[in-house]
Amino acid sequence: MEKFFSCERTVEERRASPLGAHLDAVAQHFADAGYSRFQGRYQVRLAAEFGQWLWQKRFPLDEMDWRRRDAFLRDRAKRRTTLGRGSTFFDVLCAIYRRKGLTVVEPVADKTPVDRLVEGFDLYLRQERRLGARTAARYAILVRDWLRERAGHGPVTLSKLTSADVVTAIQRRAQTQARKTVKLFMSALRSFFRYARYRGYIRRVLEDGMPPLADWSKRAVPRSISRQQIQRLLTHCDRRRAIGRRDYAILLLFARLGLRACEVTSLTLDDIDWNVGCLQVQGKGSAGQLPLPPDVGRAIATYLRRGRPRSRCRRVFLRHRAPAIGFRTSAAVDTVVARALKRAGIASPSKGSHQFRHALASELLRRGASLGEIGDLLRHRNIQTTTIYAKVDLPALRTLAQPWFGGRP
């Protein structure tokens, strides 16, 4: 606790409090997570106040109960005019109690019939269909939202479903959502209907009545950021600051290697082989090894030495604010790109990171690289995914164009 409290008397009082035996471990957690002195001191003080409140209410101190946490926060809100943010201290206390073998009473949520049905569907996807955890979770969320639209919190009657109900749900989403989102919803429904027949909830083959969804994915040239815009984007990264060094290294990985946002998010310290100069990339269901360009290696090394917060997390890129952990989702990395574009004043075709893959593929194609080589670098599992970049090579396409009979000779 000395890392957050400079007064010895305060430290002694905290250790003598009802939960004082655990407060040093609480303080150590927030110190390791990169919390500032103010934030860490506030969380430790909350944990001490919580222990004092448990003792006054004569609740046992050898167990953590989520209901008592909520009651403590409500009681504290009545007594305090200024309240801090969050209750992270309780999560840390629960983790400490579990490690020490003490009791932690988990919250019990009332499950609706839809929740119970979707739980079984999610288990079916993971165990019977062997889908990945991320795909199964996305399918479960889409089906849950659709079932809640129909049944709310009441019972679910799947036997009354008709093909018209399914078509209506798809058409409603097709009017307001992106094509990929609608296709994902249709895939989730197909899997759910197979599960429902497997469990005997329905007998009709409802997925056969789904209307086809037009695929316009190859109707246009891929939208990409230009080389000049990429250079401007990198120039506007303030590498005098830690967050600027982090963003610069992330943008270089996108620009030089064409990594996906999920690949940058999952990149760990063990994936970089500094002796050989290569990078192990965990892609979409597969892994691959890429060479580490010198400028990218220097940018990552500079960030690791002079920008990365001290943390036990093995991810290469960490959050700038506490807790010092890796990005939770790839959307956070896309946010880094969007902020960098705004900072540089660039009106790019899109705000995400995928445009860097398009830019890299287009540049390699102009330099004479084959589609197979581009597909290997971008780690495409199907060559058809790479053929979309053939539209970018306009000079080569002109040689294939037939003369127009109405034009000049």
C-alpha positions as CSV (number, residue, x, y, z in Angstrom):
1,M,0.0,0.0,0.0
2,E,3.0,2.3,0.3
3,K,2.9,2.8,-3.4
4,F,-0.4,4.7,-3.1
5,F,-0.3,6.1,0.5
6,S,2.7,8.2,1.7
7,C,1.4,8.6,5.3
8,E,2.5,5.6,7.5
9,R,-0.4,6.2,9.9
10,T,-2.9,5.8,7.0
11,V,-1.3,2.6,5.9
12,E,-1.5,1.2,9.4
13,E,-5.1,2.2,9.7
14,R,-5.9,0.5,6.5
15,R,-4.2,-2.7,7.5
16,A,-6.0,-2.7,10.8
17,S,-9.4,-2.4,9.1
18,P,-11.7,-5.5,8.8
19,L,-10.4,-6.4,5.3
20,G,-6.9,-5.2,6.1
21,A,-5.4,-8.6,5.5
22,H,-6.4,-8.4,1.8
23,L,-5.7,-4.7,1.1
24,D,-2.0,-5.1,0.3
25,A,-3.0,-7.6,-2.4
26,V,-5.6,-5.2,-3.7
27,A,-3.1,-2.4,-3.9
28,Q,-0.6,-4.7,-5.7
29,H,-3.2,-5.5,-8.3
30,F,-3.8,-1.9,-9.2
31,A,-0.1,-1.1,-9.2
32,D,0.6,-4.0,-11.6
33,A,-2.4,-2.9,-13.8
34,G,-0.8,0.6,-14.3
35,Y,-3.3,2.6,-12.3
36,S,-2.2,6.1,-11.3
37,R,-1.6,6.9,-7.7
38,F,-4.9,8.8,-7.4
39,Q,-6.9,6.0,-9.0
40,G,-5.2,3.2,-7.1
41,R,-5.6,5.1,-3.8
42,Y,-9.3,5.6,-4.5
43,Q,-9.9,1.9,-5.2
44,V,-8.0,0.8,-2.0
45,R,-10.0,3.3,0.0
46,L,-13.2,1.9,-1.4
47,A,-12.2,-1.6,-0.4
48,A,-11.4,-0.5,3.1
49,E,-14.8,1.3,3.4
50,F,-16.5,-1.8,2.1
51,G,-14.9,-3.9,4.8
52,Q,-15.9,-1.4,7.5
53,W,-19.5,-1.4,6.2
54,L,-19.6,-5.3,6.3
55,W,-18.3,-5.2,9.9
56,Q,-20.9,-2.6,11.0
57,K,-23.7,-4.6,9.4
58,R,-22.4,-7.7,11.0
59,F,-22.0,-9.5,7.7
60,P,-19.4,-12.3,7.6
61,L,-16.0,-11.1,6.3
62,D,-14.9,-14.5,5.0
63,E,-17.2,-14.3,1.9
64,M,-17.9,-11.9,-0.9
65,D,-21.5,-11.4,-2.0
66,W,-22.5,-9.4,-5.0
67,R,-25.8,-8.4,-3.3
68,R,-23.9,-6.8,-0.5
69,R,-21.7,-4.9,-3.0
70,D,-24.8,-3.3,-4.5
71,A,-26.2,-2.5,-1.0
72,F,-22.9,-0.9,0.0
73,L,-22.8,1.3,-3.1
74,R,-26.4,2.4,-2.6
75,D,-25.8,3.2,1.0
76,R,-22.6,5.1,0.1
77,A,-24.5,7.1,-2.5
78,K,-26.8,8.4,0.1
79,R,-24.0,9.6,2.3
80,R,-21.7,11.1,-0.4
81,T,-22.4,14.0,-2.6
82,T,-19.4,13.2,-4.8
83,L,-19.1,9.7,-6.1
84,G,-16.2,8.1,-7.9
85,R,-16.4,5.9,-11.0
86,G,-17.0,2.2,-10.9
87,S,-16.5,-0.5,-8.3
88,T,-13.5,-2.4,-9.7
89,F,-12.3,-3.0,-6.1
90,F,-15.0,-5.6,-5.6
91,D,-13.9,-7.6,-8.7
92,V,-10.3,-7.6,-7.3
93,L,-11.5,-8.7,-3.9
94,C,-13.5,-11.6,-5.4
95,A,-10.4,-12.7,-7.4
96,I,-8.3,-12.6,-4.2
97,Y,-10.9,-14.6,-2.2
98,R,-11.0,-17.2,-5.0
99,R,-7.2,-17.6,-4.9
100,K,-7.3,-18.0,-1.1
101,G,-10.2,-20.6,-1.3
102,L,-12.7,-18.3,0.4
103,T,-16.4,-18.1,-0.6
104,V,-17.6,-15.9,-3.4
105,V,-21.4,-15.7,-3.9
106,E,-21.9,-15.1,-7.6
107,P,-24.9,-13.1,-8.8
108,V,-27.9,-15.2,-9.9
109,A,-29.8,-13.6,-12.8
110,D,-33.4,-14.6,-13.5
111,K,-33.3,-16.3,-16.9
112,T,-36.2,-15.9,-19.4
113,P,-37.3,-18.7,-21.6
114,V,-35.4,-17.0,-24.5
115,D,-32.2,-17.0,-22.4
116,R,-32.5,-20.7,-21.6
117,L,-33.3,-21.6,-25.3
118,V,-30.3,-19.6,-26.5
119,E,-28.0,-21.1,-23.9
120,G,-28.8,-24.6,-25.3
121,F,-28.3,-23.3,-28.9
122,D,-24.9,-21.9,-27.9
123,L,-23.8,-25.2,-26.3
124,Y,-25.0,-27.0,-29.4
125,L,-22.8,-24.8,-31.7
126,R,-19.7,-25.3,-29.6
127,Q,-20.0,-29.0,-28.8
128,E,-21.9,-30.5,-31.7
129,R,-21.0,-28.2,-34.6
130,R,-17.5,-27.4,-33.2
131,L,-17.8,-23.7,-34.0
132,G,-15.3,-21.2,-32.6
133,A,-16.3,-19.4,-29.4
134,R,-16.5,-16.1,-31.1
135,T,-18.7,-17.3,-34.0
136,A,-21.0,-19.2,-31.6
137,A,-21.4,-16.1,-29.5
138,R,-22.3,-13.9,-32.4
139,Y,-24.8,-16.5,-33.7
140,A,-26.4,-16.7,-30.2
141,I,-26.7,-12.9,-29.9
142,L,-28.4,-12.5,-33.3
143,V,-30.9,-15.4,-32.6
144,R,-31.5,-14.1,-29.0
145,D,-32.4,-10.6,-30.3
146,W,-34.7,-12.0,-32.9
147,L,-36.5,-14.2,-30.4
148,R,-36.9,-11.3,-28.0
149,E,-38.6,-9.3,-30.8
150,R,-41.1,-12.1,-31.1
151,A,-41.6,-13.3,-27.5
152,G,-40.1,-10.7,-25.2
153,H,-39.7,-12.2,-21.8
154,G,-42.5,-14.7,-22.2
155,P,-42.6,-18.3,-23.4
156,V,-41.2,-19.2,-26.9
157,T,-43.5,-21.2,-29.2
158,L,-41.3,-22.2,-32.2
159,S,-43.9,-24.7,-33.6
160,K,-46.0,-21.7,-34.8
161,L,-43.2,-20.2,-36.9
162,T,-43.8,-20.0,-40.6
163,S,-41.6,-19.2,-43.6
164,A,-43.4,-15.9,-43.9
165,D,-42.2,-14.9,-40.4
166,V,-38.6,-15.7,-41.4
167,V,-38.8,-13.8,-44.7
168,T,-40.3,-10.8,-42.9
169,A,-37.5,-10.7,-40.3
170,I,-34.8,-10.9,-43.1
171,Q,-36.5,-8.2,-45.2
172,R,-36.8,-5.9,-42.2
173,R,-33.1,-6.2,-41.5
174,A,-32.1,-5.9,-45.1
175,Q,-33.6,-2.4,-45.2
176,T,-31.5,-0.9,-42.4
177,Q,-28.4,-3.2,-42.0
178,A,-25.3,-3.9,-44.0
179,R,-25.4,-6.9,-46.4
180,K,-22.7,-8.8,-44.4
181,T,-24.7,-8.3,-41.2
182,V,-27.9,-9.7,-42.8
183,K,-26.0,-12.6,-44.3
184,L,-24.6,-13.4,-40.8
185,F,-28.1,-13.2,-39.4
186,M,-29.3,-15.7,-42.0
187,S,-26.5,-18.1,-41.2
188,A,-27.4,-17.9,-37.6
189,L,-31.0,-18.6,-38.3
190,R,-30.1,-21.7,-40.4
191,S,-28.1,-23.1,-37.6
192,F,-30.8,-22.3,-35.1
193,F,-33.5,-24.1,-37.2
194,R,-31.3,-27.2,-37.5
195,Y,-30.8,-27.1,-33.7
196,A,-34.6,-26.7,-33.2
197,R,-35.3,-29.7,-35.4
198,Y,-32.6,-31.6,-33.6
199,R,-34.3,-30.9,-30.3
200,G,-37.8,-31.6,-31.6
201,Y,-39.0,-28.0,-31.2
202,I,-40.1,-27.7,-34.9
203,R,-40.6,-30.1,-37.8
204,R,-40.7,-27.7,-40.8
205,V,-37.5,-27.1,-42.8
206,L,-37.8,-23.3,-42.4
207,E,-34.3,-22.5,-43.8
208,D,-35.3,-23.7,-47.3
209,G,-37.8,-20.8,-47.5
210,M,-35.1,-18.1,-47.0
211,P,-34.8,-15.7,-49.9
212,P,-31.4,-15.4,-51.6
213,L,-29.5,-12.2,-50.7
214,A,-27.8,-10.4,-53.6
215,D,-24.0,-10.4,-53.4
216,W,-22.6,-7.2,-54.7
217,S,-19.2,-7.5,-53.0
218,K,-17.3,-7.5,-56.3
219,R,-19.2,-4.7,-58.0
220,A,-16.6,-2.0,-57.4
221,V,-12.9,-1.4,-57.0
222,P,-11.7,-1.9,-53.3
223,R,-11.6,1.4,-51.4
224,S,-8.2,2.1,-50.1
225,I,-6.2,4.9,-48.6
226,S,-3.5,6.5,-50.9
227,R,0.3,6.3,-50.3
228,Q,0.4,10.0,-49.7
229,Q,-2.3,9.8,-47.1
230,I,-0.5,7.0,-45.4
231,Q,2.7,9.0,-45.2
232,R,0.7,12.0,-43.9
233,L,-1.0,9.8,-41.3
234,L,2.4,8.5,-40.0
235,T,3.9,12.0,-39.9
236,H,1.1,13.3,-37.7
237,C,1.8,10.6,-35.0
238,D,3.4,12.5,-32.0
239,R,6.2,10.1,-31.3
240,R,7.4,12.3,-28.4
241,R,4.5,10.8,-26.4
242,A,3.9,7.1,-25.4
243,I,0.5,6.9,-27.1
244,G,2.0,8.4,-30.3
245,R,4.7,5.7,-30.4
246,R,2.1,3.0,-29.9
247,D,-0.2,4.4,-32.7
248,Y,2.8,4.8,-35.0
249,A,3.8,1.1,-34.6
250,I,0.2,0.0,-35.1
251,L,-0.2,2.0,-38.3
252,L,3.1,0.8,-39.7
253,L,1.9,-2.8,-39.2
254,F,-1.2,-2.0,-41.2
255,A,0.6,-0.2,-43.9
256,R,3.7,-2.5,-44.4
257,L,2.3,-5.9,-43.7
258,G,-1.5,-5.5,-44.2
259,L,-2.4,-7.1,-40.9
260,R,-6.0,-7.3,-39.9
261,A,-7.3,-5.5,-36.8
262,C,-7.8,-8.8,-35.0
263,E,-4.2,-9.9,-35.8
264,V,-2.8,-6.7,-34.3
265,T,-5.0,-7.0,-31.2
266,S,-3.9,-10.6,-30.5
267,L,-0.2,-10.0,-31.2
268,T,1.9,-11.1,-28.2
269,L,5.5,-10.5,-27.2
270,D,6.2,-14.2,-27.9
271,D,5.1,-13.8,-31.5
272,I,8.1,-11.6,-32.4
273,D,11.4,-13.4,-33.2
274,W,14.0,-10.5,-33.0
275,N,16.9,-12.8,-33.9
276,V,15.4,-14.0,-37.2
277,G,13.4,-10.9,-37.8
278,C,10.0,-12.4,-38.3
279,L,6.5,-12.1,-36.9
280,Q,4.1,-15.0,-36.1
281,V,0.5,-13.9,-37.0
282,Q,-2.6,-15.5,-35.6
283,G,-5.1,-14.9,-38.4
284,K,-8.7,-15.9,-39.1
285,G,-8.5,-19.5,-38.0
286,S,-4.9,-20.0,-39.1
287,A,-1.4,-18.9,-38.2
288,G,1.4,-17.6,-40.5
289,Q,4.9,-16.2,-40.4
290,L,5.8,-12.9,-41.9
291,P,9.1,-11.0,-42.3
292,L,9.5,-8.1,-40.0
293,P,10.6,-5.0,-42.0
294,P,13.3,-2.9,-40.3
295,D,11.2,0.3,-39.9
296,V,8.3,-1.8,-38.4
297,G,10.8,-3.5,-36.0
298,R,12.3,-0.2,-34.9
299,A,8.8,1.3,-34.3
300,I,7.7,-1.7,-32.1
301,A,11.0,-1.8,-30.2
302,T,10.8,2.0,-29.5
303,Y,7.3,1.5,-28.2
304,L,8.3,-1.4,-26.0
305,R,11.2,0.5,-24.5
306,R,9.8,3.9,-24.2
307,G,6.0,3.8,-24.4
308,R,4.5,0.5,-23.3
309,P,3.2,0.6,-19.6
310,R,4.6,-1.9,-17.2
311,S,2.3,-4.9,-17.1
312,R,2.2,-8.6,-16.8
313,C,0.0,-8.8,-19.9
314,R,1.9,-10.5,-22.8
315,R,0.1,-8.5,-25.5
316,V,2.3,-6.2,-27.5
317,F,-0.1,-3.2,-27.6
318,L,-1.8,-2.2,-24.4
319,R,-4.4,0.3,-23.5
320,H,-3.0,3.8,-22.7
321,R,-5.2,4.2,-19.7
322,A,-5.4,1.9,-16.7
323,P,-5.8,-1.0,-16.5
324,A,-2.7,-1.7,-18.6
325,I,-4.1,-4.7,-20.5
326,G,-4.5,-5.5,-24.2
327,F,-7.3,-4.3,-26.4
328,R,-10.5,-6.2,-25.7
329,T,-11.7,-6.3,-29.3
330,S,-10.4,-5.4,-32.7
331,A,-12.9,-2.4,-32.7
332,A,-10.5,-0.6,-30.3
333,V,-7.7,-0.8,-32.9
334,D,-10.1,0.5,-35.6
335,T,-10.7,3.4,-33.2
336,V,-7.0,4.1,-33.1
337,V,-7.1,4.4,-36.9
338,A,-10.2,6.6,-36.9
339,R,-8.6,9.0,-34.4
340,A,-5.4,9.1,-36.4
341,L,-7.3,10.0,-39.6
342,K,-9.1,12.8,-37.8
343,R,-5.9,14.1,-36.3
344,A,-4.2,14.2,-39.7
345,G,-7.3,15.8,-41.4
346,I,-7.7,12.9,-43.9
347,A,-11.0,12.2,-45.5
348,S,-10.3,8.5,-46.3
349,P,-12.8,6.1,-48.0
350,S,-13.5,4.4,-44.7
351,K,-12.5,4.9,-41.0
352,G,-11.3,1.3,-40.3
353,S,-8.0,-0.5,-40.7
354,H,-9.0,-2.8,-43.6
355,Q,-8.3,0.0,-46.1
356,F,-4.6,-0.5,-45.5
357,R,-4.9,-4.1,-46.8
358,H,-6.5,-2.8,-50.0
359,A,-3.8,-0.1,-50.3
360,L,-1.0,-2.6,-49.9
361,A,-2.5,-5.1,-52.4
362,S,-3.0,-2.3,-54.9
363,E,0.5,-1.1,-54.6
364,L,2.0,-4.6,-54.9
365,L,-0.1,-5.2,-58.0
366,R,1.2,-2.0,-59.6
367,R,4.8,-3.1,-58.9
368,G,4.2,-6.4,-60.8
369,A,3.4,-8.8,-58.0
370,S,1.2,-11.7,-59.0
371,L,-2.2,-12.3,-57.4
372,G,-0.8,-15.5,-55.8
373,E,2.0,-13.6,-54.1
374,I,-0.5,-10.9,-52.9
375,G,-2.8,-13.6,-51.5
376,D,0.1,-15.3,-49.7
377,L,1.1,-12.0,-48.0
378,L,-2.5,-11.1,-47.1
379,R,-3.1,-14.7,-46.0
380,H,-6.2,-15.3,-48.1
381,R,-7.5,-18.8,-47.8
382,N,-9.3,-18.6,-51.2
383,I,-7.7,-17.1,-54.4
384,Q,-11.1,-15.7,-55.3
385,T,-10.7,-13.2,-52.5
386,T,-7.6,-11.9,-54.1
387,T,-9.0,-11.7,-57.6
388,I,-11.0,-8.6,-56.7
389,Y,-7.7,-6.6,-56.8
390,A,-7.3,-7.4,-60.5
391,K,-9.7,-4.5,-61.1
392,V,-7.1,-2.1,-59.8
393,D,-4.6,-2.8,-62.5
394,L,-6.2,-0.5,-65.1
395,P,-3.3,-0.5,-67.6
396,A,-3.3,-4.3,-67.8
397,L,-7.1,-4.3,-68.2
398,R,-6.9,-1.8,-71.2
399,T,-4.8,-4.3,-73.1
400,L,-7.6,-6.8,-72.8
401,A,-10.4,-4.4,-73.8
402,Q,-11.9,-4.9,-77.2
403,P,-12.1,-1.8,-79.5
404,W,-15.4,0.0,-79.5
405,F,-16.9,0.0,-83.0
406,G,-18.3,3.5,-82.6
407,G,-15.0,5.1,-81.6
408,R,-12.3,6.7,-83.7
409,P,-10.0,4.3,-85.7
